[in-house]
Amino acid sequence: MELNDYYKILGLKYKFTAFELLNKYFERTKLALNSENKEEFINVRMGFEVLRDFNATDDYNRIYRKYILNETLNFPEVREQQMIATFRVREQMGVKIAEQVILKKETYIMHRLEFILQFVIHDLLSVIGGASGIVFVLLGLIFMVLVDSEYGFLMKFIIGGLFVLMGIYFFRRNTVNQIMIG
């Protein structure tokens, strides 16, 4: 069975965080897009799509251990085919996204900006169902600049700073949720 080693392709350790995955994705994407290596970019995007989905990653890891690490793992044939099908769907999604990027002839900078803009939009939309980090940061900055504090200059910046810190926390949380799905 042919299996891509996405840990090697992305330069990731077996256990990784959402931000490590994103940083490695950007690092490898930069190399692939700047050198116009379409095949490498497709493989990087496939790996990113598989490893960002908890369900696909779990199934990929089991098959990875069997076929790449050559561990003796016995799965019923039906279960093995189900696991393979789970991450193959994510691979196909990665291929489609990569082909769109290639077709649009996006530069690395444009691709990264578009990617980051998706995080910002997702964060702003979380106002409806949760807390938007960007909104909290803006409220904190507005509070620090526009509100006169009866309790003094320091209290104004403490309260505004708390809003900013909460905003950073919510933006980070929302970004992790956007990177890692499933």
C-alpha positions in Angstrom: 0.0 0.0 0.0 1.3 3.4 -0.9 1.1 5.9 2.0 2.5 9.4 2.1 4.5 10.2 5.3 2.9 13.5 6.2 5.0 13.9 9.3 8.1 13.8 7.1 6.5 16.0 4.3 5.5 18.6 6.9 8.5 18.2 9.1 6.3 17.5 12.1 6.9 15.3 15.2 4.3 12.6 15.8 2.7 14.7 18.6 2.1 18.3 17.5 0.1 21.4 18.4 -2.3 23.3 16.1 0.2 26.1 15.8 3.1 23.8 15.0 1.0 22.3 12.2 0.2 25.8 10.9 3.8 27.0 11.1 5.1 23.9 9.3 2.4 24.2 6.7 3.4 27.8 6.0 7.1 26.9 6.0 6.6 24.1 3.5 4.1 26.0 1.4 6.6 28.9 1.1 9.2 26.5 -0.3 6.8 24.8 -2.6 5.1 27.9 -4.0 8.3 29.9 -4.4 10.0 27.1 -6.3 6.7 26.5 -8.2 6.9 22.8 -7.2 3.2 21.9 -7.7 3.6 18.3 -6.6 5.2 19.3 -3.4 2.6 21.9 -2.7 -0.2 19.3 -3.3 1.5 16.8 -0.9 1.9 19.5 1.7 -1.7 20.6 1.4 -2.9 16.9 1.5 -0.9 16.4 4.7 -2.3 19.6 6.3 -5.9 18.5 5.6 -5.3 15.0 7.0 -3.5 16.1 10.1 -5.8 19.0 11.0 -8.8 16.7 11.3 -8.8 14.7 14.5 -10.7 11.7 13.1 -8.6 11.5 9.9 -5.4 11.9 12.0 -6.4 9.2 14.3 -7.1 6.8 11.5 -4.0 7.9 9.5 -1.8 7.3 12.6 -3.0 3.7 12.9 -2.3 3.0 9.3 1.0 5.0 9.5 2.2 2.8 12.4 1.5 -0.3 10.3 2.8 0.7 6.9 5.5 3.4 7.7 6.8 2.3 11.1 6.2 -1.4 10.3 4.6 -2.1 13.6 2.7 -5.3 13.9 -0.9 -4.2 14.1 -3.8 -6.4 13.1 -7.0 -4.7 12.0 -9.9 -6.5 10.5 -9.8 -5.8 6.7 -13.1 -3.9 6.9 -11.8 -1.6 9.6 -8.6 -0.9 7.9 -10.4 0.0 4.7 -12.7 2.4 6.8 -9.6 4.0 8.3 -8.0 4.5 4.9 -11.2 5.9 3.5 -11.4 8.4 6.4 -8.1 10.1 5.6 -8.4 9.6 1.8 -11.4 12.0 1.8 -9.2 14.6 3.5 -6.4 14.0 1.0 -8.8 14.6 -1.9 -10.0 17.8 -0.2 -6.3 18.9 0.0 -5.8 18.1 -3.7 -8.8 20.2 -4.7 -7.7 23.2 -2.6 -4.1 22.9 -3.8 -5.3 22.8 -7.4 -7.3 25.9 -6.9 -4.3 27.8 -5.5 -2.2 26.6 -8.4 -4.9 27.5 -11.0 -5.1 31.0 -9.5 -1.3 31.2 -9.6 -1.3 32.5 -6.0 2.0 33.6 -4.6 3.0 32.4 -1.2 2.3 35.9 0.3 -1.2 35.9 -1.3 -1.9 32.4 -0.1 -0.8 33.2 3.5 -2.8 36.4 3.6 -5.9 34.6 2.3 -5.4 32.0 4.9 -5.0 34.5 7.8 -8.0 36.4 6.5 -10.1 33.3 6.9 -9.0 33.2 10.6 -10.0 36.8 11.1 -13.4 36.3 9.4 -14.0 33.1 11.5 -13.1 35.0 14.6 -15.4 37.9 13.8 -18.3 35.5 13.0 -17.8 33.9 16.4 -19.5 37.0 17.9 -22.7 35.3 17.0 -22.0 32.0 18.7 -19.3 32.9 21.2 -16.6 35.4 21.8 -14.6 37.2 19.1 -11.1 38.0 20.1 -10.8 40.9 17.7 -13.9 42.5 19.1 -12.5 42.2 22.7 -9.2 43.7 21.6 -10.9 46.6 19.9 -13.1 47.2 23.0 -10.0 47.2 25.2 -8.2 49.6 23.0 -11.3 51.9 22.7 -11.7 51.7 26.5 -8.0 52.7 27.0 -8.2 55.6 24.6 -11.7 57.1 24.9 -13.0 56.4 28.4 -12.1 58.8 31.2 -11.6 56.8 34.4 -12.7 58.1 37.7 -10.2 55.8 39.3 -7.2 57.1 37.5 -5.0 56.5 34.6 -3.7 53.1 35.8 -7.2 51.6 36.4 -8.2 52.7 32.8 -5.3 50.7 31.4 -5.8 47.7 33.7 -9.4 47.3 32.6 -8.6 48.0 28.9 -5.6 45.6 29.2 -7.8 42.9 30.6 -10.1 43.3 27.6 -7.1 43.1 25.2 -5.8 40.0 27.0 -9.2 38.3 26.8 -9.3 39.2 23.1 -6.0 37.6 22.5 -7.1 34.5 24.4 -10.4 34.2 22.4 -8.6 34.9 19.1 -6.1 32.2 19.8 -8.8 29.7 20.9 -10.9 30.5 17.8 -7.8 30.1 15.6 -6.9 26.7 17.1 -10.6 25.6 16.5 -10.3 26.8 12.9 -7.0 25.0 12.3 -7.9 21.7 14.0 -11.3 20.4 13.0 -13.2 17.2 13.9 
